[in-house]
Amino acid sequence: MAQSSVTHSTFIIERNYAVPPEQVFAAWADPAQKRRWFADGDHAEIEEHRLDFRVGGIEKTRRMITAGPFKGTPLTNDSVYLDIVGHERIIFAYTMTLGEKRISSSQATVEFLPNGKGTILAFTEQGAFFEGADGPEMREQGWKSLIGQLDKVFAH
Amino acid sequence: MLSQQLAVDRVFHALGDPTRRAIVEKLSAGPISVSRLAKPLDMTLAAVVQHLQVLEASGLVQTEKVGRVRTCRIEPKGFSVAERWINERRSLWERRFDRLGELLGESDRK
């Protein structure tokens, strides 16, 4: 029997922005803007970000962690767009990979709701977070590869 | 953060085995001695003890020997590790939306 350890979780985030939905939507659709708030971040350097914003289009984000215990480990987001309704809704699926270990697969729904002159951004993530879903050997491989990364970090 | 990541991996490793999940499920009904736990699992006591050691190392289960009887119970603090990991994912998005707000604020000033 296949061994699996998957945790399912859904969370919702709501944010208020003082600009119209078209503008907030553009920050998701335009690769240059998307990169600045999505791919950029603390303790990580963007190695790659490309966005093909259409249904069936792929977005790939690869970052190198620059600080902390996982310094030197690449963190990758691979997304595919499932549904896009201009200025209203975006649905995409994405996996997250740390080093060589895929750690989660999620579906994200983004809604852009007019709120007076501004926008309510409603974000819902339904995630499957896992470790070793491919079986004990893969789990051990993932664990070993992570330890290998840490060994490299601590060798300095 | 390192110890937190390793702790999360230990929890997921512990729960990645169906026998260990069965043990945790059984223990959620209440504390029980190791020998009583082993009976329905149809495995040697030594095998059960090994599983319990993994569960104890991950912080999910606590065992205690009083006289000749070893009792095990759920350690509720252990389950918050998986929760914390999921919360970290949520925090990642919160930070992204903070930056989105800054970006949108910039364009507002034009």
Interface residues (C-beta under 8 A of the other chain):
Chain A: M1 Q3 S4 S5 T7 S9 F11 I13 R15 Y17 A18 V19 Q23 V24 A27 Q33 R36 W37 F38 D40 G41 D42 G68 P69 F70 S104 L121 F123 E125 G127 F129 F130 E131 G132 P136 R139 W143 L146 L150
Chain B: M1 L2 Q5 D9 F12 H13 L15 G16 D17 P18 A82 W85 I86 R89 R90 W93 E94 R95 R96 F97 R99 L100 G101 E102 L103 L104 G105 S107 D108
